[in-house]
Amino acid sequence: MTEDWAAVASAINQRSAELGFRQRDLIERSRVSKAVVGEIARNVVQRRRNTRTLEALSLALDWHPQHLTAVLHGRVPPSVGEPIYRFDDDDVPARLAAIEHQLRAISERLDEIASINDRLDDMRSISRRLEELNANLATVVRDRRSDRERTSR
């Protein structure tokens, strides 16, 4: 499995900037040593790290605990609130929990789409009614012109 420490460093630096954190803030919040935070943030030493280190940094940056681990391995980072699971096939309950979480998110999106479709149907109905009113108005205008032309003769 390829590890992308440059992506981890980039993610940490971008998020720190978003949150207005200095390196000292990240060290205090994560309780990770200054040396290790510096090595990771500057991508100067690429070596295997304890998963707790990346979890502590992720949490300090207000991310899901496995955010930086996912970035490291080129996966889509989980959102805050998603279940924590191991990245192996043996943890079936955790994988099911992750699938259930994703299904809930999909279901919510489908509900939003249904709501949008309902609003579109309402707009189509209004549009048809406006077309009818416009046609009626055109008829009234034409009839008035005909009446004026007849009376002016």
Buried (B, 14 or more C-beta within 10 A) or exposed (E): EEBBBEBBBBBBBEBBEEEEBEBEEBBEBBEBEEEBBBBBBEBEEBEEBEBEBBBBBBBBBEBBBBBBBBBBBEEEBBEEEBBEBEEEEEEEEBBEBBEEBEEEEEEEEEEEEEEEEEEEEEEEEEEEEEEEEEEEEEEEEEEEEEEEEEEEE
